[in-house]
């Protein structure tokens, strides 16, 4: 069984650190949007600007980090990024307690956290590939995916309830502390990390062209290229409507914060189910078919969110739509993440993952800002409907005709 396969003590510490920080992040589900709405009385345009600006500037700041991190040991980088996020997030409750919290500080903190997120994720992907055997990558990614959805089931309802009882910055404190605990867990992994690959440009003489290496690899790869465009667009369409759904449900439709958290927490059971099915489905029908089927099915749900109404019926509708979407994502994500690692040599993983994350976050930022403007003209519901309609076209960007290449060889000639 997928869940019983041993991956060793070191992976156990990494998994525990991931679970702790993931739970803190999900406790703080849409925390900045909720703070802006409940404490700063922001409208849909301001909430969208907050989400978009933090992502865009954070991604821009992270662009040079990929080449720089490629030639450094990844575990110290992960610890440093956790500590950076801890300090940045703790500034929010400190300013709130002093009556000094403003919109500008939320923007600045979101930029710092966004850049640190990209660096941590890229370093973590490269580190995982050195920590487990190639044949165990899908198992490891399946566990991460299952954990991500598990903490999402628990986190948003608990977090929004905590906000209702203790105030809008409560979950930001919990998120900050979770990064501190994550840093401690990563330090506890111990052992020696393999030295980074030294192929290509020496780390002391990185050139501007090295900033583009990740994009060159992605766009030059016959199967990664369509997956890149598909995943970036899907992520952008989903995330662009997130602040609009918050405004629609918490403002126009009058849902309580705990109901909002429940609507997006409970359906994540589907992610747990999907992630546990992923490896079995791959073994039965093959990776290509799983990627295509799950990738296409996850595009069919979002339009339903345009039909939310007040009351129990509206809440049930959100739960059903999100359950279907998240189940498909739970199958797709670990298979896709494993495939991307296998098709990228170790000496370019960080740059590839950084390029992917930067593009995704910039796209989310641009689309969030655009959808905020659209909502200001048409209303949140109509903007959500437009995103749902566009989502139906995203399966055409999947690699339907691409043959699956063999894993790319590492610099030392060992298959990635």
Order of alpha helices (4+ residues) and beta strands (2+ residues): alpha-alpha-alpha-alpha-alpha-alpha-alpha-alpha-alpha-alpha-alpha-alpha-alpha-alpha-alpha-alpha
